[in-house]
């Protein structure tokens, strides 16, 4: 069955403008709240008194006294000061002076047009690269496994209406192209990345022909999710001992790999605590849930709180009689919808943090915030949506925020329209809902009231994207399928993380190298609406995305992505804001004179 990807992406320092829908649906599957650092051993270094300490190479310290020359990392991935010692990571330097792979700006020369390469390293001329410095690494290879989620026929059918489904062969060919590019351009200190195949039914190389790129084909249900299956697969993946696993899976899947000292490069939307609990083995490309909650609360408190719901439909503004006086537009009353499958706490943790912000910590929302969970199960999505809409109407909700996957609004907006209920659809930046092509899946009469926060950058023609350029540079003709910008950033993050770690990489030096890179492509530096500010800096040092923009839906605006009508109109030229930067005042949305759409 073809995979279930979401769509296109942009660049990375490592970064993307979006990730695959299938990765997102897997990521919101049921999980358990971390109660201790699942990446670490329970053994303690009694001399240092640091619970869960590990050596720099990621191996647990089980004896009572670590050697005085050891570098120690605590449960949060930070270097532990040693009495009378240094906390510095002293990776051996590359002694080569050959800078033939450096551009004039001092960056590593990368694939044509790729603007997110790390600082250049001299060409490796041989020497001691440390050999087996961490799991999955030896003197000549860096082993990794790319996970491909199982497709779902109903999800595929929805996405196919907008050209967002890729065949196994198309997906395989693109991954093979990206694999070749990272081995070609990144300095790997005498090593090469080696993709590992699945075993038995999970053997990806035989799922299509003629492409035989190795990957792990999951056999676990996408929707409804199957966490026990994911955990069982994680144990087998871990037994293969890769250095990296790309795309990840459910939280149980990711936690098991982190526990076994394997680095997971996942989507990035989990609560911030999930990443610190699994440090230094868990990274994400999108914004973590806690940072997202802070952005959304800032926007709500500065722009929407305690004001009339002026962007709702006529029914909400007047005919339902929800205002203080007959015909008056009611003050906004907010409901937040979020996935909570089989008691999964992940989304609720972030949503609850948002609620706390807007019900006392930062501002006070009239009527509070109604939280409505749903199960991520496409087989029951229709009936769930009917029930949710009735709850919204019964509680006189004027404004709906959907902390959802991108499929949930398909059913939700259809049922809202059937009930002639047109609230404000306040966008909160999650779930890839703010991607032009996915926005066309939602009922247009409902989505004409959609506005708010977008994490994604402004789209561009697919032929001008990194996936298209990497594909061509790898020697292939034509273009890859249009979902592959969702995949490419995982490869570039893996390669960049390894390169900035130095010639003798460890999980700790990978984190230190990524954290040392200056945040990239901020609005203040580039004023380019296509770019997203990214970096691995506290308080979100395990996930990349750092800023947001303001948008609203236009049924007539032509998307830069595919030259078709139906896209998100950027406010103020796509101006992007970091935390603390959102201006006060009413949103400048649905203003064609100001925004041109």
C-alpha angles and dihedrals in degrees: 000000000000116000122258105237127163114217154270135348146194134216139320139209059189101327152122137195089225145000131216119290089225091056089050094050091050092046094057093051117119117296141166126246110255109246097180137005101293090190093063138071118246089236117113134214097227094192089058096032091220115145114223095008119172136188119260089261090060098252116134121253106234100166123081098244125038119211116270092241095053121110109224128205122199129220092280096052095257125135111255116227111238121214106267091353141102128258094205120122106231107198114179111259124241103249095200120112095195106120097169090125094056124098125218091269092056095254126130110264107249140177114318112289094002108140101182105075119136125243111297124264124201115258109273110248098183135274136121111335092172096253111223099020097152142000112305096012131105135158094288109020144051109198122209139167125217113209120215116195121224113262125241119217096216094048091046091052091054094047094044090065087070098037093257102131124094127198121235090252094052092048093047094050092051094049090049090052093050091047090056093048096054091049090049102050112022120081106244100172098241096324135104130208112251120197114219125216128229121247129243112337089000093062103123099185092071097047093090142012144266091004111079102176107151119245141141113263106202118222094197121113114260098205121041087029123230111211096177089056090048092051092049091051091048090058091054092045089050091051088062088061103221121175093225137022115201124215096005124208139230118348090259089054093050094043093053092052092047090050088057093049097254118138115236120202104198142161100281107225099111121111113284091244091063091064097046091046090056099039132176093017106057128071135165136199100209126059117287117246096250093053089046091052090053092051092048093048091051091051093046096048095045099041115017113023119117092356131119117273092245096162096057124101124272092263093060094039096050126338097064089057095230095139126098090256131022110290094005119134108249123238111257117277112188134215124182121205119200141162118264108164116184091343096311105170100195101095093036091058091059095039092050090051089054091048091051090052094053098039100058114323096077106358139346117247114210109245092013121247122299111216116206119183125200135190117248094235119125090198091067099028094105096054092041090055092052090054094045093051091052090052090051093051094044090053093046092238112184098180129040125197114194114204084182147131113264094257098057095072090057091069096032096055093044091056093043090055092049088056092047087238114146113177126167109278102216109199115217102188099252137114098028086275087134093065114111099229094047091049089066090065091069126085104275095216089056096040092054083079094052119117142133140075124015125184095189128090123240112281128246138194110294094232088062096052128103094250091058093047095047090048092053094043091053089063101262126132127229120007135305119245113286096252097067100093083072089063105038098072092062089060094046092048091051092049095045093047091053094044096050091048091071132233094308101047126194131170088258096051091047089056093044091050094050092045091052093059111101113245106272135226101001118175090246090059102040112012084210113141091204092064127084122204107243138175143125102254133136135302086031101027096148098053128058112214115091112167145040143204137210122251144161133200121263119187091199104039111108114235119234088219100067107355092247127129118258117069145134115275112222116226119229094004093306095301109184127215134204123207112302093019103092108116121230124246137069117320112267091227132138088024107132093176092060101033103029095237 
